[in-house]
Amino acid sequence: MTKQAIAAWLQPLLRLLDPTASIDWQLLHALADKLDDLLVVYPVGADIRPGRERRRRLLAIRRELAKQVDTTGHAPQFQLLAQFVCGYRDLDLRDATGLGHGELIARHGSPTLRHHWIPRLRAGDVAGIAVTESHGGSPPAESRTCAVAEHAGTWLISGRKTWISRLVEAAVFVVFFRNPRGRLVAAAVDATSRRLRRYPVTPSGLTGWAWGVLELDAVPVRADDVLEGDGMALLREHFAGYRPLVTATGLGAAAAVFDTVATGLANRVETGELTRLRDSALMSLGRAHAQLVGALLATAAAAQLARIEDWRTESWSAAIKAYGVDTAHQLASELSLLLGASGFRADCQVAKIRRDLAGLLYADGIHDSLYRAAGKHHIAAATGQAILRPCSHSAVTPCSAASTATARRSASKGFTRSRSSVRPQKPAESNSPSAGTSPATSVSSSTPPSKTNTTPSGRESCGHT
C-alpha cells in the first residue's frame, strides 16, 4: 500500500526530485515495505483512539524502523521523501525517520552531549523541543524561561513551556531559555529529570503523541548540556531545514486522501452505483493533483535550499510550509466531500487526516505570520537595502545590492563555523556553568539577541510538531 505513494507521486517527478541520482530509491522502497509490515503488527489507524496505547505503537514503529531500515545520515532530500511516504500512511508518523529535533544536538551539541544522545536517537528514541510559552506572540528572545547560576558550577533553569509535542514520549528536550546574562541559548534536558512537571492538553488533531505544558523547576544543566551558538540563530537554522519535512508529511497525507477518493469513485462507477462521474468531480480531481504536485516540488526546492545553505532558505521554508500545509488541508477538506457520508465518520482515516492537517495550520508557525515574514524578506530584497539571512544574530541585516554576495558568504559561515571559534578557551565568567568554558558564547552572540527579531521560527510559533 505504501509503495503507491512512491509509484504514483514520487517516481513521475524523479528527474526533478533527484537530478543528481543521489537518493537511495531502493532504501525508500525498503522503508515503504517495512512500514507496511510494522503497521500490521502495530496498527495506528483512525479506529485506534488517542492515548497511551497509540503512543506506544508509534514509538515501537519508530524504533523498529531505526533498527531495520537505517535512514540517518542520508541527504535531506531522502528524508523529505521518507516523510512524504510516512505521512501517506498517517500524519502521526512524522519524525518516524531521521533524528527530528535531535538534529540540533547532532549539529550543535558538545562531543559529550552527542556521544550520550545521538546513539539513542538513532536507535529510535524521540527528541522534543521546548520553545513556545503562554505569551506565544512574543519572540523567543524574550523568553521568560531563564537560568540562574548555581554555586556547584551548573545553571538552574526555571520556566513554563506550552504546546510541547511528545510531552510524555520524548527522551530528551531541547529547551530554549535565557542564560544568566540574558542571552537566548538552548540546552539538552534529560526527560527523566525529577524537576520536570507535565500537564497534558488534548488538541483536536495531531493527537498521536502527547501534547501539553512542560514546567521546569530549577532543572540543572551543565556546560556540556548547552548547545553551541546563539539561540535565535539555532532556531532559525533548524526550522529552515525542519519545516520542509513537516510539509512533506502533510502533503503525503493529502495524497492519501486523493488516492482514497479517486479509488472510491472508480469503484462506484465500476459497480454501477454511479453511471458516470460529474464534470465537477473530475475537475476537482484534476485540480487537486496539479496543486499537490506543485506544492511537493516547491517543498523539495525549499529542502534543497536548506541543504546548500542558501541565504534565501529561511523565507522559502516559512512560506512553502504555510503554502504546502494550506494546500493539503484545503484539498483534503474538498475531496472528502466526494466520499459522501462515509468520509465524515470519526473512525474514518480521511476524517482523521483532516483533523491532523488542521493542527498543522498552527504547529511550527501560524501561517499568516509565516507568509508575512516571507513578504518582509521579498520587500527588503527588492529595495536592495536588506536581506533576511539564515543563522545570523539579527533577523535583518542592512546590505547594499553590491554587497549581496558578501552577505551570502557571511550567512553561510553561520552553518559551517568551527567549534574552536564557538567555544573560545578563556576564563569563565562568574555565571558560567563551567569553570573552563563559557557554553553559550559564540562569535555571533557577543551581545544579547535583538528584541526586534521577527523571524518565522520566532514570534509566530504556536507549538512544534
C-alpha positions as CSV (number, residue, x, y, z in Angstrom):
1,M,0.0,0.0,0.0
2,T,2.7,2.5,1.0
3,K,4.6,1.9,-2.3
4,Q,1.7,3.5,-4.0
5,A,2.9,6.8,-2.6
6,I,6.2,6.2,-4.4
7,A,4.9,4.9,-7.7
8,A,2.0,7.4,-8.1
9,W,3.5,10.6,-6.6
10,L,7.3,10.4,-6.5
11,Q,8.6,8.4,-9.4
12,P,6.9,10.6,-12.1
13,L,9.0,13.5,-10.6
14,L,12.2,11.5,-10.2
15,R,14.3,13.7,-12.5
16,L,13.2,16.8,-10.7
17,L,13.4,15.4,-7.2
18,D,16.7,13.6,-7.7
19,P,18.6,15.3,-10.6
20,T,22.0,14.0,-9.4
21,A,20.8,10.5,-8.7
22,S,21.9,10.8,-5.1
23,I,18.7,9.5,-3.4
24,D,18.7,5.8,-2.4
25,W,15.4,4.8,-4.0
26,Q,16.0,1.2,-3.1
27,L,16.2,2.2,0.5
28,L,13.0,4.2,0.1
29,H,11.2,1.2,-1.2
30,A,12.6,-0.9,1.7
31,L,11.2,1.7,4.1
32,A,7.8,1.5,2.5
33,D,7.7,-2.3,2.7
34,K,8.9,-2.3,6.3
35,L,6.4,0.4,7.2
36,D,3.6,-1.8,5.8
37,D,4.8,-4.8,7.8
38,L,5.0,-2.8,11.0
39,L,1.6,-1.3,10.6
40,V,0.1,-4.8,10.6
41,V,1.8,-5.5,13.9
42,Y,1.3,-2.0,15.4
43,P,-1.9,-0.7,13.7
44,V,-2.4,3.1,14.2
45,G,-5.5,3.6,12.1
46,A,-8.2,6.1,12.9
47,D,-10.0,3.4,14.9
48,I,-7.2,3.4,17.4
49,R,-8.1,6.1,19.9
50,P,-5.5,8.6,21.2
51,G,-3.9,7.6,24.4
52,R,-1.1,5.5,25.9
53,E,-1.6,2.5,23.6
54,R,-1.5,4.6,20.4
55,R,1.7,6.4,21.6
56,R,3.3,3.0,22.5
57,R,2.7,1.7,19.0
58,L,4.0,4.9,17.3
59,L,7.2,4.7,19.4
60,A,7.6,1.0,18.6
61,I,7.3,1.7,14.9
62,R,10.0,4.4,15.1
63,R,12.3,2.1,17.0
64,E,11.7,-0.9,14.7
65,L,12.3,1.3,11.6
66,A,15.5,2.6,13.2
67,K,16.7,-1.0,13.8
68,Q,15.7,-2.4,10.4
69,V,15.9,0.5,7.9
70,D,18.6,3.0,9.0
71,T,17.8,6.3,7.3
72,T,20.0,8.5,9.3
73,G,23.0,10.0,7.5
74,H,21.2,10.3,4.2
75,A,20.7,13.5,2.3
76,P,17.9,15.9,3.4
77,Q,16.1,15.2,0.1
78,F,15.9,11.5,1.1
79,Q,14.5,12.4,4.5
80,L,11.9,14.6,2.7
81,L,10.7,11.8,0.6
82,A,10.7,9.4,3.5
83,Q,8.4,11.7,5.4
84,F,6.1,12.0,2.4
85,V,5.9,8.2,2.4
86,C,5.2,8.1,6.2
87,G,2.6,10.9,6.0
88,Y,0.8,8.9,3.3
89,R,0.1,6.3,5.9
90,D,-0.6,8.6,8.9
91,L,0.4,12.1,10.0
92,D,1.3,10.7,13.4
93,L,4.3,9.1,11.7
94,R,6.0,12.5,11.3
95,D,9.6,12.1,12.6
96,A,9.3,8.3,12.2
97,T,12.6,8.5,10.4
98,G,15.7,10.6,11.0
99,L,16.7,12.5,14.2
100,G,13.9,15.1,14.1
101,H,14.6,17.8,16.6
102,G,17.6,15.8,17.7
103,E,19.4,17.3,14.7
104,L,20.0,20.3,17.0
105,I,22.1,18.1,19.3
106,A,23.8,16.4,16.3
107,R,24.8,19.7,14.8
108,H,25.5,21.9,17.8
109,G,26.0,19.6,20.8
110,S,29.3,19.2,22.6
111,P,31.2,15.9,22.0
112,T,30.0,14.6,25.4
113,L,26.3,15.5,24.6
114,R,26.5,13.9,21.1
115,H,28.1,10.8,22.5
116,H,25.3,10.4,25.0
117,W,22.3,11.2,22.9
118,I,22.9,10.5,19.3
119,P,23.2,6.7,19.6
120,R,19.9,6.7,21.5
121,L,18.2,8.9,18.9
122,R,19.5,6.7,16.1
123,A,18.1,3.7,17.9
124,G,14.6,5.3,17.9
125,D,14.3,7.5,21.0
126,V,12.4,10.7,20.4
127,A,13.6,14.3,20.9
128,G,11.2,17.1,21.9
129,I,11.7,20.8,21.5
130,A,10.5,23.4,24.1
131,V,10.2,27.0,22.7
132,T,6.7,28.3,22.9
133,E,5.4,29.9,26.1
134,S,2.0,31.1,27.2
135,H,2.7,34.6,25.9
136,G,3.3,32.8,22.5
137,G,3.1,36.1,20.5
138,S,6.5,37.2,21.8
139,P,9.8,36.4,20.3
140,P,11.9,33.6,21.9
141,A,14.5,36.2,22.7
142,E,12.0,37.4,25.3
143,S,11.6,34.0,26.9
144,R,10.5,34.0,30.5
145,T,12.2,30.7,31.0
146,C,15.6,31.6,32.4
147,A,18.6,30.2,34.2
148,V,20.4,31.3,37.3
149,A,24.0,30.4,38.2
150,E,24.4,27.8,40.9
151,H,27.5,27.6,43.1
152,A,28.2,24.0,42.1
153,G,29.1,25.1,38.6
154,T,25.7,24.5,36.9
155,W,22.8,26.5,35.8
156,L,19.3,26.0,37.2
157,I,16.5,26.5,34.6
158,S,13.0,27.5,35.6
159,G,10.0,28.3,33.4
160,R,6.9,27.1,31.7
161,K,6.7,25.9,28.1
162,T,3.4,25.3,26.3
163,W,2.1,23.2,23.4
164,I,5.0,20.8,23.7
165,S,4.7,17.7,21.5
166,R,5.9,14.3,22.6
167,L,5.4,15.6,26.2
168,V,5.5,12.1,27.6
169,E,7.4,10.1,24.9
170,A,10.5,12.3,24.5
171,A,13.7,11.0,25.9
172,V,15.3,14.5,25.7
173,F,14.0,18.0,25.3
174,V,15.9,20.8,23.6
175,V,14.9,23.7,25.8
176,F,15.4,27.4,24.8
177,F,15.9,29.8,27.6
178,R,17.7,32.9,28.7
179,N,21.1,32.3,30.4
180,P,22.1,34.3,33.5
181,R,23.4,37.1,31.2
182,G,20.0,37.3,29.4
183,R,21.1,35.7,26.1
184,L,18.9,33.2,24.4
185,V,20.5,29.8,24.4
186,A,19.4,26.2,24.2
187,A,20.3,23.1,26.2
188,A,19.5,19.4,26.1
189,V,17.5,18.4,29.2
190,D,17.0,14.7,30.1
191,A,13.3,14.0,30.1
192,T,13.7,11.8,33.2
193,S,14.7,14.8,35.3
194,R,12.7,14.9,38.5
195,R,12.4,18.7,38.2
196,L,10.2,18.5,35.1
197,R,6.5,18.6,35.5
198,R,4.0,17.7,32.8
199,Y,0.4,18.9,32.3
200,P,-1.2,17.2,29.3
201,V,-3.5,19.1,26.9
202,T,-5.6,17.3,24.3
203,P,-5.8,19.1,20.9
204,S,-8.4,18.4,18.3
205,G,-5.8,17.0,15.8
206,L,-2.3,15.6,15.8
207,T,-3.2,13.6,18.9
208,G,-1.0,10.6,18.3
209,W,1.8,12.0,20.5
210,A,1.1,13.6,23.9
211,W,0.9,17.4,24.0
212,G,0.8,19.8,26.9
213,V,2.7,22.1,29.3
214,L,6.3,21.4,30.4
215,E,7.2,23.1,33.6
216,L,10.9,23.4,34.6
217,D,11.6,23.9,38.3
218,A,15.3,24.6,38.8
219,V,16.3,22.0,36.3
220,P,20.2,21.7,36.5
221,V,22.2,21.8,33.3
222,R,26.0,21.6,32.9
223,A,28.2,23.3,30.4
224,D,28.3,20.2,28.2
225,D,24.4,20.2,28.0
226,V,24.3,23.7,26.4
227,L,24.3,23.8,22.6
228,E,26.9,25.9,20.9
229,G,25.7,29.1,19.4
230,D,23.2,31.9,19.7
231,G,19.7,30.6,20.5
232,M,17.9,32.6,17.8
233,A,20.4,31.5,15.2
234,L,20.0,27.9,16.2
235,L,16.2,28.1,16.0
236,R,16.3,29.7,12.5
237,E,18.8,27.3,11.1
238,H,17.0,24.3,12.5
239,F,13.5,25.2,11.3
240,A,14.7,26.2,7.9
241,G,15.5,22.5,7.4
242,Y,12.8,21.0,9.5
243,R,9.8,22.8,8.1
244,P,10.1,21.1,4.6
245,L,10.0,17.7,6.4
246,V,6.7,18.7,8.2
247,T,5.3,20.0,4.9
248,A,6.2,16.8,3.0
249,T,4.4,14.7,5.8
250,G,1.3,16.8,5.4
251,L,1.4,16.6,1.6
252,G,1.8,12.8,1.9
253,A,-1.4,12.7,4.0
254,A,-3.3,14.8,1.4
255,A,-2.0,12.5,-1.4
256,A,-3.5,9.5,0.5
257,V,-6.9,11.3,0.6
258,F,-6.6,11.9,-3.1
259,D,-6.0,8.3,-3.8
260,T,-8.7,7.1,-1.5
261,V,-11.2,9.4,-3.2
262,A,-10.1,8.5,-6.7
263,T,-10.3,4.8,-6.0
264,G,-13.6,5.1,-4.3
265,L,-15.2,7.0,-7.2
266,A,-13.7,4.5,-9.7
267,N,-15.2,1.6,-7.7
268,R,-18.6,3.2,-7.6
269,V,-18.6,3.6,-11.4
270,E,-17.4,0.0,-11.9
271,T,-20.1,-1.5,-9.7
272,G,-22.8,0.6,-11.3
273,E,-23.6,2.6,-8.2
274,L,-22.7,5.6,-10.3
275,T,-23.5,5.7,-14.0
276,R,-20.9,8.4,-14.7
277,L,-18.9,11.0,-12.8
278,R,-19.9,14.6,-13.0
279,D,-17.6,17.0,-14.6
280,S,-17.2,18.9,-11.3
281,A,-15.8,15.8,-9.6
282,L,-13.4,15.2,-12.4
283,M,-12.3,18.9,-12.4
284,S,-11.8,18.7,-8.6
285,L,-9.5,15.6,-9.0
286,G,-7.5,17.2,-11.8
287,R,-7.0,20.5,-10.0
288,A,-6.1,18.7,-6.7
289,H,-3.5,16.6,-8.4
290,A,-1.9,19.6,-10.0
291,Q,-1.9,21.6,-6.8
292,L,-0.4,18.7,-4.8
293,V,2.4,18.1,-7.3
294,G,3.2,21.8,-7.4
295,A,3.3,22.0,-3.6
296,L,5.5,18.9,-3.4
297,L,8.0,20.4,-5.9
298,A,8.1,23.7,-4.0
299,T,8.8,21.8,-0.8
300,A,11.6,19.9,-2.4
301,A,13.1,23.2,-3.6
302,A,12.9,24.6,-0.1
303,A,14.7,21.5,1.2
304,Q,17.4,21.8,-1.4
305,L,18.0,25.5,-0.5
306,A,18.4,24.4,3.1
307,R,20.8,21.6,2.1
308,I,23.1,24.0,0.2
309,E,22.7,26.7,3.0
310,D,21.4,29.3,0.6
311,W,20.7,32.7,2.0
312,R,17.1,32.5,0.9
313,T,16.5,29.3,2.9
314,E,14.6,30.8,5.8
315,S,12.0,32.8,3.8
316,W,11.4,29.8,1.4
317,S,10.9,27.3,4.2
318,A,8.5,29.6,6.0
319,A,6.4,30.4,3.0
320,I,6.4,27.0,1.5
321,K,5.5,25.3,4.8
322,A,2.5,27.6,5.1
323,Y,1.5,27.2,1.4
324,G,2.1,23.4,1.4
325,V,0.0,22.7,4.5
326,D,-2.7,25.2,3.5
327,T,-2.9,23.4,0.2
328,A,-3.0,19.9,1.8
329,H,-5.7,21.0,4.3
330,Q,-7.9,22.7,1.6
331,L,-7.7,19.7,-0.8
332,A,-8.3,17.1,1.9
333,S,-11.4,19.0,3.0
334,E,-12.7,19.5,-0.5
335,L,-12.0,16.0,-1.8
336,S,-13.6,14.3,1.3
337,L,-16.9,15.7,0.1
338,L,-16.7,13.3,-2.8
339,L,-16.7,10.4,-0.4
340,G,-20.1,11.2,0.9
341,A,-21.2,10.5,4.5
342,S,-18.5,7.8,4.9
343,G,-15.8,10.4,4.8
344,F,-17.2,12.0,7.9
345,R,-17.2,9.1,10.4
346,A,-14.9,9.8,13.3
347,D,-13.1,6.5,12.7
348,C,-12.5,7.2,9.0
349,Q,-8.9,7.8,8.1
350,V,-9.8,10.7,5.9
351,A,-11.6,12.4,8.7
352,K,-8.5,11.9,10.9
353,I,-6.3,13.4,8.2
354,R,-8.5,16.5,8.1
355,R,-8.2,16.9,11.8
356,D,-4.4,16.4,11.8
357,L,-3.9,18.8,8.9
358,A,-6.0,21.4,10.8
359,G,-3.5,21.0,13.6
360,L,-0.6,21.7,11.2
361,L,-2.1,25.0,10.4
362,Y,-0.9,26.2,13.8
363,A,2.1,24.0,14.6
364,D,5.6,25.3,13.8
365,G,4.2,28.8,13.0
366,I,0.8,30.3,12.4
367,H,0.6,30.7,8.6
368,D,-0.4,34.3,8.3
369,S,2.8,35.2,10.2
370,L,4.9,32.9,8.1
371,Y,3.6,34.5,4.9
372,R,4.2,37.9,6.4
373,A,7.8,37.1,7.4
374,A,8.5,35.9,3.8
375,G,6.8,39.0,2.4
376,K,9.1,41.2,4.5
377,H,12.1,39.4,3.1
378,H,11.0,40.0,-0.5
379,I,10.4,43.7,0.1
380,A,13.7,44.1,1.7
381,A,15.4,42.2,-1.2
382,A,13.6,44.3,-3.8
383,T,14.7,47.6,-2.2
384,G,18.3,46.4,-2.1
385,Q,18.6,47.7,1.5
386,A,18.4,44.5,3.5
387,I,18.2,40.7,3.2
388,L,17.0,38.1,5.6
389,R,19.9,35.9,6.5
390,P,19.7,32.4,7.9
391,C,21.5,31.7,11.1
392,S,22.7,35.2,11.8
393,H,22.4,37.2,15.1
394,S,20.0,39.8,13.7
395,A,16.9,38.9,11.7
396,V,17.5,41.6,9.1
397,T,21.0,42.9,8.3
398,P,21.5,46.0,6.2
399,C,23.1,45.1,2.9
400,S,23.5,47.0,-0.3
401,A,22.9,45.3,-3.6
402,A,26.6,45.4,-4.4
403,S,27.5,43.5,-1.2
404,T,24.9,40.8,-1.6
405,A,27.4,38.1,-2.4
406,T,29.5,39.0,0.6
407,A,26.3,38.8,2.8
408,R,25.6,35.3,1.4
409,R,29.0,34.1,2.2
410,S,28.7,35.5,5.7
411,A,25.4,33.9,6.2
412,S,26.8,30.5,5.1
413,K,29.6,30.8,7.6
414,G,26.9,30.6,10.3
415,F,26.4,27.0,9.4
416,T,30.0,25.9,9.0
417,R,31.8,27.7,11.8
418,S,34.4,25.6,13.5
419,R,33.8,24.5,17.1
420,S,37.0,26.2,18.2
421,S,35.6,29.6,17.2
422,V,32.3,28.9,19.0
423,R,33.8,27.9,22.4
424,P,36.9,30.0,22.9
425,Q,39.1,28.8,25.7
426,K,39.1,31.6,28.2
427,P,38.5,32.1,31.9
428,A,34.8,31.5,32.7
429,E,32.6,34.3,34.0
430,S,31.0,34.0,37.4
431,N,27.7,32.9,36.0
432,S,29.0,30.2,33.7
433,P,28.1,26.6,34.5
434,S,31.6,25.6,33.9
435,A,34.9,26.8,35.3
436,G,36.7,26.3,32.0
437,T,34.3,27.3,29.2
438,S,31.5,29.8,28.5
439,P,29.0,27.4,27.0
440,A,26.6,29.9,25.3
441,T,29.3,32.2,24.0
442,S,29.8,32.4,20.2
443,V,31.1,34.8,17.7
444,S,27.6,35.9,16.9
445,S,26.4,36.2,20.5
446,S,28.7,38.8,21.9
447,T,25.7,41.0,22.6
448,P,22.1,40.0,23.7
449,P,19.8,38.9,20.9
450,S,17.9,41.8,19.4
451,K,14.3,42.2,20.5
452,T,13.4,43.3,17.0
453,N,13.8,39.8,15.7
454,T,10.7,38.8,13.7
455,T,11.7,35.5,12.3
456,P,9.4,32.7,11.1
457,S,10.8,30.5,13.9
458,G,10.3,33.2,16.4
459,R,7.3,35.1,17.4
460,E,4.9,33.3,15.1
461,S,5.5,30.0,16.7
462,C,2.4,28.2,18.2
463,G,3.7,24.8,19.2
464,H,6.1,22.4,17.4
465,T,5.3,19.1,15.8
